[in-house]
């Protein structure tokens, strides 16, 4: 099995997702999660997904230039609509809603 440097994978992934229309910050979020999955030994959820996610962006399954938003909120919960963004983008947005 080939071994790739994590920084090289991050660079390739960011270039790929930015070329697919993602904002730089969103591309980094997705790529960081995928590469970290590899580093933790969860290869099935790692960089192997670059192609699948890029295809989803190209075919419209996922939206590259969208911003998740809160659609309902209480004092202790929120419902976040990811607006079709890649899961890592919606999840990161949701987790950053509260300090």
C-alpha positions in Angstrom: 0.0 0.0 0.0 1.4 3.4 -0.9 2.1 5.9 1.9 1.4 9.6 1.3 2.5 12.5 3.3 -0.4 14.2 5.1 0.6 17.7 4.0 0.8 16.6 0.4 -2.7 15.0 0.7 -4.0 18.3 2.2 -2.5 20.4 -0.6 -4.0 18.1 -3.3 -7.4 17.9 -1.6 -7.6 21.7 -1.1 -6.7 22.3 -4.8 -9.3 19.7 -5.9 -12.2 21.1 -3.8 -11.4 24.7 -4.6 -11.3 23.8 -8.3 -14.8 22.2 -7.7 -16.1 25.5 -6.5 -15.6 25.3 -2.7 -14.4 28.4 -0.8 -10.9 28.0 0.6 -12.0 27.7 4.2 -14.6 25.0 3.3 -12.1 23.1 1.3 -9.7 23.1 4.2 -12.4 21.9 6.6 -13.4 19.0 4.4 -9.8 18.0 3.6 -8.6 18.3 7.2 -11.4 15.9 8.4 -10.7 13.4 5.6 -6.9 13.4 6.1 -7.3 13.2 9.9 -9.5 10.1 9.4 -6.6 8.5 7.6 -4.2 9.5 10.3 -6.5 7.9 12.9 -6.6 4.7 10.9 -10.1 5.1 9.5 -9.1 4.9 5.8 -12.6 4.2 4.6 -13.5 7.8 5.7 -10.3 9.4 4.5 -8.7 10.7 1.4 -10.2 7.8 -0.6 -13.4 10.0 -0.5 -11.8 12.9 -2.5 -13.0 11.5 -5.8 -16.5 10.7 -4.5 -17.0 14.1 -2.9 -15.7 15.9 -6.0 -18.0 13.9 -8.2 -20.9 14.9 -5.9 -20.0 18.5 -6.3 -19.8 18.2 -10.1 -23.1 16.4 -10.4 -25.0 18.6 -8.0 -25.5 16.0 -5.3 -23.7 18.5 -3.0 -23.4 22.2 -3.2 -20.0 23.9 -3.2 -20.9 27.6 -2.6 -23.6 27.4 0.0 -23.7 28.5 3.6 -25.5 26.4 6.3 -28.0 28.3 8.4 -30.0 27.9 11.6 -33.6 27.3 10.8 -34.9 26.8 14.3 -33.3 27.6 17.7 -34.1 27.4 21.4 -32.1 28.3 24.4 -30.3 24.9 24.2 -30.8 23.5 20.7 -30.7 24.5 17.1 -31.7 22.9 13.8 -29.1 23.6 11.1 -29.9 23.3 7.5 -26.7 22.4 5.7 -28.1 23.8 2.4 -26.7 20.8 0.5 -23.1 21.5 1.6 -20.7 18.6 2.2 -21.3 17.1 5.7 -18.1 18.3 7.2 -19.1 21.9 6.4 -22.5 21.7 7.9 -21.3 19.8 11.0 -18.5 22.3 11.6 -20.9 25.2 11.3 -23.3 23.5 13.8 -20.6 22.8 16.3 -19.3 26.4 16.2 -22.7 27.8 17.1 -22.1 27.7 20.8 -18.8 28.3 22.6 
